[in-house]
């Protein structure tokens, strides 16, 4: 267990937090989520189905795009599933790596432009 300071102001207690936030067993909770919000869950499933189909953008490239987006949103479950799906769709290891590095470049660019925004707000005071 990792210990972090409590989020309560002035409170010196510590809260125990999991060493592993993305536990594969968490996926079992998806069944419960489906029961609690069936219409929304089905809409999400249908939205996710567009990735694994061919359209103007072939499935292989859709999966590589999904991997890149998953890297920027930092979803380990998405990274795993779409990396495997990209391989199944014919993507190479090189294509996968290039897609992730393109995502990293965009994320870095976003950090820099947000830095400019922070500077603008700083100067407004």
N, CA, C and O atoms as a GROMACS GRO file, in nm:
protein
  500
    1UNK      N    1   0.082  -0.119   0.000
    1UNK     CA    2   0.000   0.000   0.000
    1UNK      C    3   0.087   0.125   0.000
    1UNK      O    4   0.190   0.132   0.067
    2UNK      N    5   0.043   0.222  -0.075
    2UNK     CA    6   0.108   0.352  -0.077
    2UNK      C    7   0.026   0.444   0.012
    2UNK      O    8  -0.097   0.437   0.010
    3UNK      N    9   0.090   0.528   0.089
    3UNK     CA   10   0.019   0.621   0.177
    3UNK      C   11   0.032   0.762   0.121
    3UNK      O   12   0.141   0.807   0.087
    4UNK      N   13  -0.081   0.831   0.113
    4UNK     CA   14  -0.083   0.968   0.067
    4UNK      C   15  -0.151   1.053   0.172
    4UNK      O   16  -0.239   1.004   0.244
    5UNK      N   17  -0.113   1.180   0.183
    5UNK     CA   18  -0.182   1.268   0.277
    5UNK      C   19  -0.329   1.278   0.243
    5UNK      O   20  -0.367   1.273   0.126
    6UNK      N   21  -0.412   1.291   0.344
    6UNK     CA   22  -0.555   1.306   0.325
    6UNK      C   23  -0.584   1.433   0.247
    6UNK      O   24  -0.508   1.529   0.255
    7UNK      N   25  -0.693   1.433   0.172
    7UNK     CA   26  -0.729   1.551   0.097
    7UNK      C   27  -0.800   1.654   0.184
    7UNK      O   28  -0.824   1.765   0.138
    8UNK      N   29  -0.833   1.619   0.308
    8UNK     CA   30  -0.898   1.715   0.398
    8UNK      C   31  -0.798   1.822   0.439
    8UNK      O   32  -0.686   1.790   0.480
    9UNK      N   33  -0.838   1.949   0.429
    9UNK     CA   34  -0.749   2.058   0.465
    9UNK      C   35  -0.716   2.051   0.613
    9UNK      O   36  -0.805   2.036   0.696
   10UNK      N   37  -0.591   2.061   0.646
   10UNK     CA   38  -0.548   2.061   0.785
   10UNK      C   39  -0.546   1.924   0.850
   10UNK      O   40  -0.504   1.913   0.965
   11UNK      N   41  -0.587   1.823   0.783
   11UNK     CA   42  -0.593   1.689   0.839
   11UNK      C   43  -0.463   1.617   0.807
   11UNK      O   44  -0.427   1.604   0.690
   12UNK      N   45  -0.393   1.571   0.908
   12UNK     CA   46  -0.264   1.506   0.887
   12UNK      C   47  -0.274   1.355   0.873
   12UNK      O   48  -0.172   1.287   0.860
   13UNK      N   49  -0.397   1.301   0.875
   13UNK     CA   50  -0.414   1.157   0.857
   13UNK      C   51  -0.369   1.117   0.717
   13UNK      O   52  -0.356   1.201   0.629
   14UNK      N   53  -0.346   0.990   0.700
   14UNK     CA   54  -0.314   0.940   0.567
   14UNK      C   55  -0.422   0.844   0.524
   14UNK      O   56  -0.484   0.775   0.606
   15UNK      N   57  -0.443   0.839   0.395
   15UNK     CA   58  -0.537   0.745   0.335
   15UNK      C   59  -0.458   0.637   0.263
   15UNK      O   60  -0.361   0.666   0.193
   16UNK      N   61  -0.499   0.514   0.279
   16UNK     CA   62  -0.435   0.406   0.206
   16UNK      C   63  -0.489   0.405   0.064
   16UNK      O   64  -0.610   0.414   0.042
   17UNK      N   65  -0.398   0.395  -0.031
   17UNK     CA   66  -0.439   0.389  -0.171
   17UNK      C   67  -0.374   0.267  -0.233
   17UNK      O   68  -0.265   0.225  -0.193
   18UNK      N   69  -0.442   0.211  -0.329
   18UNK     CA   70  -0.393   0.091  -0.397
   18UNK      C   71  -0.261   0.116  -0.467
   18UNK      O   72  -0.237   0.225  -0.519
   19UNK      N   73  -0.176   0.016  -0.468
   19UNK     CA   74  -0.052   0.023  -0.544
   19UNK      C   75  -0.079   0.017  -0.693
   19UNK      O   76   0.001   0.063  -0.774
   20UNK      N   77  -0.192  -0.040  -0.728
   20UNK     CA   78  -0.223  -0.064  -0.869
   20UNK      C   79  -0.364  -0.014  -0.897
   20UNK      O   80  -0.462  -0.083  -0.871
   21UNK      N   81  -0.373   0.107  -0.951
   21UNK     CA   82  -0.504   0.167  -0.976
   21UNK      C   83  -0.581   0.094  -1.085
   21UNK      O   84  -0.704   0.089  -1.080
   22UNK      N   85  -0.511   0.037  -1.182
   22UNK     CA   86  -0.576  -0.028  -1.294
   22UNK      C   87  -0.570  -0.179  -1.276
   22UNK      O   88  -0.492  -0.248  -1.342
   23UNK      N   89  -0.652  -0.229  -1.189
   23UNK     CA   90  -0.658  -0.371  -1.159
   23UNK      C   91  -0.745  -0.439  -1.265
   23UNK      O   92  -0.860  -0.399  -1.284
   24UNK      N   93  -0.694  -0.541  -1.334
   24UNK     CA   94  -0.774  -0.610  -1.435
   24UNK      C   95  -0.908  -0.663  -1.379
   24UNK      O   96  -1.004  -0.678  -1.454
   25UNK      N   97  -0.912  -0.690  -1.251
   25UNK     CA   98  -1.037  -0.738  -1.192
   25UNK      C   99  -1.146  -0.631  -1.195
   25UNK      O  100  -1.265  -0.662  -1.183
   26UNK      N  101  -1.106  -0.504  -1.210
   26UNK     CA  102  -1.206  -0.397  -1.218
   26UNK      C  103  -1.300  -0.415  -1.336
   26UNK      O  104  -1.414  -0.368  -1.333
   27UNK      N  105  -1.253  -0.481  -1.439
   27UNK     CA  106  -1.336  -0.500  -1.558
   27UNK      C  107  -1.462  -0.579  -1.527
   27UNK      O  108  -1.561  -0.569  -1.600
   28UNK      N  109  -1.460  -0.658  -1.421
   28UNK     CA  110  -1.579  -0.733  -1.381
   28UNK      C  111  -1.693  -0.638  -1.342
   28UNK      O  112  -1.810  -0.676  -1.348
   29UNK      N  113  -1.658  -0.517  -1.303
   29UNK     CA  114  -1.759  -0.419  -1.266
   29UNK      C  115  -1.836  -0.366  -1.386
   29UNK      O  116  -1.941  -0.303  -1.370
   30UNK      N  117  -1.786  -0.393  -1.506
   30UNK     CA  118  -1.856  -0.349  -1.626
   30UNK      C  119  -1.995  -0.412  -1.635
   30UNK      O  120  -2.089  -0.348  -1.683
   31UNK      N  121  -2.009  -0.535  -1.589
   31UNK     CA  122  -2.141  -0.600  -1.590
   31UNK      C  123  -2.239  -0.521  -1.505
   31UNK      O  124  -2.354  -0.499  -1.543
   32UNK      N  125  -2.192  -0.479  -1.389
   32UNK     CA  126  -2.277  -0.400  -1.300
   32UNK      C  127  -2.310  -0.264  -1.362
   32UNK      O  128  -2.423  -0.216  -1.350
   33UNK      N  129  -2.213  -0.205  -1.427
   33UNK     CA  130  -2.238  -0.077  -1.495
   33UNK      C  131  -2.345  -0.094  -1.602
   33UNK      O  132  -2.431  -0.007  -1.620
   34UNK      N  133  -2.339  -0.205  -1.674
   34UNK     CA  134  -2.439  -0.232  -1.778
   34UNK      C  135  -2.579  -0.242  -1.718
   34UNK      O  136  -2.676  -0.195  -1.777
   35UNK      N  137  -2.588  -0.304  -1.602
   35UNK     CA  138  -2.718  -0.318  -1.535
   35UNK      C  139  -2.768  -0.184  -1.481
   35UNK      O  140  -2.888  -0.157  -1.483
   36UNK      N  141  -2.677  -0.100  -1.433
   36UNK     CA  142  -2.716   0.026  -1.372
   36UNK      C  143  -2.755   0.133  -1.474
   36UNK      O  144  -2.837   0.220  -1.445
   37UNK      N  145  -2.697   0.126  -1.593
   37UNK     CA  146  -2.726   0.225  -1.697
   37UNK      C  147  -2.729   0.156  -1.833
   37UNK      O  148  -2.642   0.180  -1.916
   38UNK      N  149  -2.828   0.070  -1.856
   38UNK     CA  150  -2.827  -0.013  -1.977
   38UNK      C  151  -2.827   0.065  -2.109
   38UNK      O  152  -2.753   0.029  -2.200
   39UNK      N  153  -2.906   0.169  -2.121
   39UNK     CA  154  -2.911   0.244  -2.247
   39UNK      C  155  -2.778   0.315  -2.275
   39UNK      O  156  -2.727   0.311  -2.387
   40UNK      N  157  -2.724   0.378  -2.174
   40UNK     CA  158  -2.596   0.447  -2.190
   40UNK      C  159  -2.484   0.349  -2.220
   40UNK      O  160  -2.396   0.376  -2.302
   41UNK      N  161  -2.486   0.235  -2.152
   41UNK     CA  162  -2.382   0.134  -2.173
   41UNK      C  163  -2.388   0.082  -2.317
   41UNK      O  164  -2.284   0.068  -2.381
   42UNK      N  165  -2.507   0.055  -2.368
   42UNK     CA  166  -2.521   0.007  -2.505
   42UNK      C  167  -2.475   0.112  -2.606
   42UNK      O  168  -2.414   0.080  -2.707
   43UNK      N  169  -2.505   0.238  -2.577
   43UNK     CA  170  -2.460   0.346  -2.666
   43UNK      C  171  -2.307   0.350  -2.670
   43UNK      O  172  -2.248   0.368  -2.776
   44UNK      N  173  -2.244   0.332  -2.553
   44UNK     CA  174  -2.098   0.330  -2.548
   44UNK      C  175  -2.043   0.211  -2.626
   44UNK      O  176  -1.946   0.225  -2.701
   45UNK      N  177  -2.104   0.092  -2.608
   45UNK     CA  178  -2.059  -0.025  -2.682
   45UNK      C  179  -2.068  -0.003  -2.832
   45UNK      O  180  -1.977  -0.038  -2.906
   46UNK      N  181  -2.178   0.054  -2.877
   46UNK     CA  182  -2.197   0.078  -3.019
   46UNK      C  183  -2.097   0.180  -3.072
   46UNK      O  184  -2.049   0.168  -3.185
   47UNK      N  185  -2.065   0.280  -2.992
   47UNK     CA  186  -1.966   0.379  -3.031
   47UNK      C  187  -1.830   0.312  -3.048
   47UNK      O  188  -1.757   0.341  -3.143
   48UNK      N  189  -1.796   0.224  -2.957
   48UNK     CA  190  -1.668   0.155  -2.962
   48UNK      C  191  -1.657   0.062  -3.083
   48UNK      O  192  -1.547   0.033  -3.130
   49UNK      N  193  -1.771   0.016  -3.134
   49UNK     CA  194  -1.770  -0.077  -3.248
   49UNK      C  195  -1.718  -0.014  -3.376
   49UNK      O  196  -1.672  -0.085  -3.466
   50UNK      N  197  -1.724   0.119  -3.388
   50UNK     CA  198  -1.678   0.182  -3.512
   50UNK      C  199  -1.528   0.168  -3.531
   50UNK      O  200  -1.478   0.182  -3.642
   51UNK      N  201  -1.455   0.141  -3.424
   51UNK     CA  202  -1.309   0.129  -3.435
   51UNK      C  203  -1.271   0.004  -3.514
   51UNK      O  204  -1.181   0.008  -3.598
   52UNK      N  205  -1.338  -0.106  -3.487
   52UNK     CA  206  -1.300  -0.234  -3.545
   52UNK      C  207  -1.362  -0.265  -3.679
   52UNK      O  208  -1.368  -0.381  -3.718
   53UNK      N  209  -1.407  -0.162  -3.751
   53UNK     CA  210  -1.468  -0.185  -3.882
   53UNK      C  211  -1.390  -0.109  -3.989
   53UNK      O  212  -1.321  -0.012  -3.960
   54UNK      N  213  -1.402  -0.156  -4.111
   54UNK     CA  214  -1.343  -0.085  -4.223
   54UNK      C  215  -1.438   0.022  -4.271
   54UNK      O  216  -1.560   0.002  -4.275
   55UNK      N  217  -1.384   0.134  -4.307
   55UNK     CA  218  -1.459   0.244  -4.368
   55UNK      C  219  -1.363   0.311  -4.463
   55UNK      O  220  -1.278   0.245  -4.523
   56UNK      N  221  -1.375   0.443  -4.478
   56UNK     CA  222  -1.278   0.515  -4.559
   56UNK      C  223  -1.138   0.498  -4.497
   56UNK      O  224  -1.037   0.497  -4.568
   57UNK      N  225  -1.135   0.484  -4.366
   57UNK     CA  226  -1.009   0.452  -4.296
   57UNK      C  227  -1.013   0.303  -4.265
   57UNK      O  228  -1.103   0.257  -4.194
   58UNK      N  229  -0.917   0.226  -4.316
   58UNK     CA  230  -0.916   0.081  -4.290
   58UNK      C  231  -0.899   0.050  -4.141
   58UNK      O  232  -0.846   0.129  -4.064
   59UNK      N  233  -0.946  -0.068  -4.105
   59UNK     CA  234  -0.945  -0.112  -3.964
   59UNK      C  235  -0.806  -0.102  -3.901
   59UNK      O  236  -0.795  -0.057  -3.787
   60UNK      N  237  -0.703  -0.140  -3.972
   60UNK     CA  238  -0.567  -0.135  -3.916
   60UNK      C  239  -0.534   0.006  -3.868
   60UNK      O  240  -0.481   0.024  -3.759
   61UNK      N  241  -0.566   0.106  -3.949
   61UNK     CA  242  -0.535   0.244  -3.913
   61UNK      C  243  -0.628   0.296  -3.805
   61UNK      O  244  -0.587   0.377  -3.722
   62UNK      N  245  -0.752   0.249  -3.804
   62UNK     CA  246  -0.843   0.286  -3.695
   62UNK      C  247  -0.789   0.236  -3.562
   62UNK      O  248  -0.795   0.306  -3.461
   63UNK      N  249  -0.737   0.114  -3.562
   63UNK     CA  250  -0.682   0.057  -3.439
   63UNK      C  251  -0.556   0.131  -3.397
   63UNK      O  252  -0.534   0.154  -3.278
   64UNK      N  253  -0.471   0.169  -3.493
   64UNK     CA  254  -0.352   0.246  -3.459
   64UNK      C  255  -0.389   0.384  -3.403
   64UNK      O  256  -0.325   0.432  -3.310
   65UNK      N  257  -0.491   0.445  -3.459
   65UNK     CA  258  -0.541   0.572  -3.406
   65UNK      C  259  -0.592   0.550  -3.263
   65UNK      O  260  -0.566   0.631  -3.173
   66UNK      N  261  -0.665   0.441  -3.242
   66UNK     CA  262  -0.718   0.410  -3.109
   66UNK      C  263  -0.605   0.390  -3.008
   66UNK      O  264  -0.616   0.435  -2.894
   67UNK      N  265  -0.498   0.324  -3.049
   67UNK     CA  266  -0.382   0.306  -2.960
   67UNK      C  267  -0.323   0.442  -2.924
   67UNK      O  268  -0.295   0.470  -2.808
   68UNK      N  269  -0.305   0.527  -3.024
   68UNK     CA  270  -0.248   0.659  -2.999
   68UNK      C  271  -0.336   0.740  -2.903
   68UNK      O  272  -0.285   0.801  -2.809
   69UNK      N  273  -0.465   0.739  -2.926
   69UNK     CA  274  -0.557   0.811  -2.837
   69UNK      C  275  -0.554   0.750  -2.697
   69UNK      O  276  -0.556   0.822  -2.598
   70UNK      N  277  -0.551   0.618  -2.689
   70UNK     CA  278  -0.546   0.550  -2.560
   70UNK      C  279  -0.420   0.588  -2.483
   70UNK      O  280  -0.423   0.601  -2.361
   71UNK      N  281  -0.310   0.607  -2.555
   71UNK     CA  282  -0.187   0.651  -2.488
   71UNK      C  283  -0.202   0.792  -2.432
   71UNK      O  284  -0.154   0.821  -2.322
   72UNK      N  285  -0.269   0.880  -2.505
   72UNK     CA  286  -0.286   1.017  -2.456
   72UNK      C  287  -0.390   1.024  -2.345
   72UNK      O  288  -0.378   1.108  -2.255
   73UNK      N  289  -0.491   0.939  -2.349
   73UNK     CA  290  -0.590   0.938  -2.240
   73UNK      C  291  -0.544   0.849  -2.126
   73UNK      O  292  -0.605   0.849  -2.018
   74UNK      N  293  -0.438   0.774  -2.148
   74UNK     CA  294  -0.373   0.690  -2.048
   74UNK      C  295  -0.467   0.583  -1.992
   74UNK      O  296  -0.475   0.562  -1.871
   75UNK      N  297  -0.536   0.516  -2.083
   75UNK     CA  298  -0.625   0.406  -2.044
   75UNK      C  299  -0.554   0.273  -2.071
   75UNK      O  300  -0.542   0.231  -2.186
   76UNK      N  301  -0.506   0.206  -1.966
   76UNK     CA  302  -0.432   0.081  -1.988
   76UNK      C  303  -0.517  -0.029  -2.052
   76UNK      O  304  -0.465  -0.110  -2.128
   77UNK      N  305  -0.645  -0.032  -2.022
   77UNK     CA  306  -0.733  -0.133  -2.080
   77UNK      C  307  -0.747  -0.110  -2.230
   77UNK      O  308  -0.744  -0.204  -2.308
   78UNK      N  309  -0.762   0.018  -2.270
   78UNK     CA  310  -0.772   0.052  -2.411
   78UNK      C  311  -0.641   0.026  -2.484
   78UNK      O  312  -0.640  -0.023  -2.597
   79UNK      N  313  -0.530   0.060  -2.418
   79UNK     CA  314  -0.399   0.036  -2.479
   79UNK      C  315  -0.382  -0.112  -2.509
   79UNK      O  316  -0.338  -0.150  -2.618
   80UNK      N  317  -0.416  -0.196  -2.412
   80UNK     CA  318  -0.401  -0.340  -2.433
   80UNK      C  319  -0.492  -0.390  -2.544
   80UNK      O  320  -0.447  -0.458  -2.636
   81UNK      N  321  -0.621  -0.358  -2.536
   81UNK     CA  322  -0.714  -0.415  -2.633
   81UNK      C  323  -0.688  -0.366  -2.774
   81UNK      O  324  -0.697  -0.443  -2.869
   82UNK      N  325  -0.656  -0.237  -2.790
   82UNK     CA  326  -0.636  -0.185  -2.924
   82UNK      C  327  -0.499  -0.219  -2.980
   82UNK      O  328  -0.482  -0.228  -3.102
   83UNK      N  329  -0.399  -0.238  -2.894
   83UNK     CA  330  -0.269  -0.287  -2.943
   83UNK      C  331  -0.284  -0.426  -3.001
   83UNK      O  332  -0.231  -0.456  -3.108
   84UNK      N  333  -0.355  -0.512  -2.930
   84UNK     CA  334  -0.378  -0.648  -2.978
   84UNK      C  335  -0.463  -0.647  -3.105
   84UNK      O  336  -0.437  -0.724  -3.198
   85UNK      N  337  -0.565  -0.560  -3.108
   85UNK     CA  338  -0.650  -0.552  -3.226
   85UNK      C  339  -0.573  -0.496  -3.346
   85UNK      O  340  -0.596  -0.538  -3.460
   86UNK      N  341  -0.482  -0.402  -3.321
   86UNK     CA  342  -0.400  -0.348  -3.430
   86UNK      C  343  -0.312  -0.458  -3.489
   86UNK      O  344  -0.297  -0.467  -3.611
   87UNK      N  345  -0.255  -0.540  -3.402
   87UNK     CA  346  -0.173  -0.652  -3.452
   87UNK      C  347  -0.258  -0.747  -3.534
   87UNK      O  348  -0.216  -0.792  -3.641
   88UNK      N  349  -0.377  -0.780  -3.484
   88UNK     CA  350  -0.467  -0.871  -3.555
   88UNK      C  351  -0.510  -0.812  -3.690
   88UNK      O  352  -0.538  -0.886  -3.784
   89UNK      N  353  -0.514  -0.679  -3.698
   89UNK     CA  354  -0.555  -0.613  -3.824
   89UNK      C  355  -0.437  -0.594  -3.919
   89UNK      O  356  -0.454  -0.540  -4.028
   90UNK      N  357  -0.318  -0.640  -3.879
   90UNK     CA  358  -0.204  -0.636  -3.969
   90UNK      C  359  -0.102  -0.527  -3.942
   90UNK      O  360  -0.009  -0.510  -4.020
   91UNK      N  361  -0.117  -0.453  -3.833
   91UNK     CA  362  -0.019  -0.349  -3.802
   91UNK      C  363   0.114  -0.413  -3.760
   91UNK      O  364   0.116  -0.521  -3.700
   92UNK      N  365   0.221  -0.346  -3.791
   92UNK     CA  366   0.354  -0.394  -3.750
   92UNK      C  367   0.393  -0.330  -3.617
   92UNK      O  368   0.331  -0.235  -3.571
   93UNK      N  369   0.496  -0.386  -3.558
   93UNK     CA  370   0.550  -0.328  -3.434
   93UNK      C  371   0.596  -0.185  -3.461
   93UNK      O  372   0.574  -0.096  -3.378
   94UNK      N  373   0.660  -0.163  -3.575
   94UNK     CA  374   0.708  -0.029  -3.610
   94UNK      C  375   0.592   0.070  -3.621
   94UNK      O  376   0.601   0.182  -3.570
   95UNK      N  377   0.483   0.029  -3.685
   95UNK     CA  378   0.367   0.118  -3.698
   95UNK      C  379   0.308   0.151  -3.561
   95UNK      O  380   0.269   0.265  -3.535
   96UNK      N  381   0.302   0.052  -3.475
   96UNK     CA  382   0.249   0.074  -3.340
   96UNK      C  383   0.335   0.176  -3.266
   96UNK      O  384   0.283   0.269  -3.205
   97UNK      N  385   0.466   0.158  -3.270
   97UNK     CA  386   0.557   0.250  -3.201
   97UNK      C  387   0.546   0.390  -3.259
   97UNK      O  388   0.540   0.488  -3.184
   98UNK      N  389   0.543   0.401  -3.391
   98UNK     CA  390   0.530   0.533  -3.453
   98UNK      C  391   0.400   0.601  -3.412
   98UNK      O  392   0.399   0.721  -3.385
   99UNK      N  393   0.290   0.526  -3.406
   99UNK     CA  394   0.162   0.583  -3.365
   99UNK      C  395   0.170   0.637  -3.222
   99UNK      O  396   0.118   0.745  -3.192
  100UNK      N  397   0.235   0.561  -3.134
  100UNK     CA  398   0.245   0.608  -2.994
  100UNK      C  399   0.334   0.731  -2.983
  100UNK      O  400   0.308   0.819  -2.901
  101UNK      N  401   0.438   0.739  -3.065
  101UNK     CA  402   0.526   0.855  -3.060
  101UNK      C  403   0.462   0.979  -3.122
  101UNK      O  404   0.489   1.091  -3.080
  102UNK      N  405   0.378   0.959  -3.224
  102UNK     CA  406   0.300   1.072  -3.277
  102UNK      C  407   0.208   1.124  -3.166
  102UNK      O  408   0.196   1.246  -3.147
  103UNK      N  409   0.145   1.033  -3.094
  103UNK     CA  410   0.058   1.074  -2.982
  103UNK      C  411   0.137   1.150  -2.876
  103UNK      O  412   0.090   1.250  -2.823
  104UNK      N  413   0.258   1.102  -2.846
  104UNK     CA  414   0.342   1.168  -2.747
  104UNK      C  415   0.379   1.309  -2.793
  104UNK      O  416   0.382   1.402  -2.713
  105UNK      N  417   0.408   1.324  -2.921
  105UNK     CA  418   0.443   1.456  -2.975
  105UNK      C  419   0.325   1.552  -2.963
  105UNK      O  420   0.344   1.668  -2.925
  106UNK      N  421   0.206   1.506  -2.994
  106UNK     CA  422   0.088   1.590  -2.983
  106UNK      C  423   0.063   1.627  -2.837
  106UNK      O  424   0.029   1.741  -2.806
  107UNK      N  425   0.079   1.530  -2.748
  107UNK     CA  426   0.058   1.557  -2.605
  107UNK      C  427   0.161   1.660  -2.556
  107UNK      O  428   0.126   1.748  -2.477
  108UNK      N  429   0.285   1.649  -2.601
  108UNK     CA  430   0.387   1.745  -2.561
  108UNK      C  431   0.354   1.884  -2.615
  108UNK      O  432   0.371   1.985  -2.546
  109UNK      N  433   0.305   1.889  -2.738
  109UNK     CA  434   0.265   2.017  -2.796
  109UNK      C  435   0.152   2.079  -2.717
  109UNK      O  436   0.149   2.201  -2.697
  110UNK      N  437   0.060   1.997  -2.673
  110UNK     CA  438  -0.052   2.045  -2.593
  110UNK      C  439  -0.002   2.103  -2.461
  110UNK      O  440  -0.053   2.205  -2.415
  111UNK      N  441   0.096   2.038  -2.400
  111UNK     CA  442   0.151   2.090  -2.275
  111UNK      C  443   0.214   2.227  -2.298
  111UNK      O  444   0.199   2.317  -2.215
  112UNK      N  445   0.285   2.243  -2.408
  112UNK     CA  446   0.349   2.372  -2.438
  112UNK      C  447   0.244   2.481  -2.462
  112UNK      O  448   0.258   2.592  -2.411
  113UNK      N  449   0.140   2.450  -2.539
  113UNK     CA  450   0.038   2.553  -2.565
  113UNK      C  451  -0.040   2.585  -2.439
  113UNK      O  452  -0.084   2.699  -2.421
  114UNK      N  453  -0.059   2.487  -2.352
  114UNK     CA  454  -0.124   2.515  -2.224
  114UNK      C  455  -0.032   2.597  -2.134
  114UNK      O  456  -0.079   2.674  -2.051
  115UNK      N  457   0.099   2.580  -2.152
  115UNK     CA  458   0.194   2.664  -2.080
  115UNK      C  459   0.179   2.810  -2.122
  115UNK      O  460   0.187   2.900  -2.038
  116UNK      N  461   0.159   2.833  -2.252
  116UNK     CA  462   0.136   2.970  -2.300
  116UNK      C  463   0.008   3.026  -2.239
  116UNK      O  464   0.002   3.144  -2.204
  117UNK      N  465  -0.095   2.942  -2.228
  117UNK     CA  466  -0.220   2.986  -2.166
  117UNK      C  467  -0.198   3.022  -2.019
  117UNK      O  468  -0.251   3.122  -1.970
  118UNK      N  469  -0.118   2.940  -1.948
  118UNK     CA  470  -0.088   2.968  -1.808
  118UNK      C  471  -0.016   3.102  -1.795
  118UNK      O  472  -0.044   3.180  -1.705
  119UNK      N  473   0.078   3.128  -1.886
  119UNK     CA  474   0.150   3.255  -1.885
  119UNK      C  475   0.054   3.372  -1.908
  119UNK      O  476   0.066   3.476  -1.842
  120UNK      N  477  -0.040   3.356  -1.999
  120UNK     CA  478  -0.139   3.461  -2.025
  120UNK      C  479  -0.219   3.491  -1.899
  120UNK      O  480  -0.237   3.608  -1.863
  121UNK      N  481  -0.266   3.387  -1.830
  121UNK     CA  482  -0.344   3.407  -1.707
  121UNK      C  483  -0.259   3.468  -1.597
  121UNK      O  484  -0.306   3.551  -1.519
  122UNK      N  485  -0.132   3.428  -1.591
  122UNK     CA  486  -0.040   3.482  -1.492
  122UNK      C  487  -0.025   3.634  -1.512
  122UNK      O  488  -0.027   3.711  -1.416
  123UNK      N  489  -0.012   3.673  -1.638
  123UNK     CA  490   0.008   3.814  -1.671
  123UNK      C  491  -0.119   3.896  -1.653
  123UNK      O  492  -0.110   4.019  -1.648
  124UNK      N  493  -0.235   3.836  -1.642
  124UNK     CA  494  -0.360   3.909  -1.624
  124UNK      C  495  -0.379   3.958  -1.481
  124UNK      O  496  -0.464   4.043  -1.457
  125UNK      N  497  -0.302   3.907  -1.388
  125UNK     CA  498  -0.318   3.944  -1.247
  125UNK      C  499  -0.241   4.069  -1.216
  125UNK      O  500  -0.243   4.117  -1.103
   0.00000   0.00000   0.00000
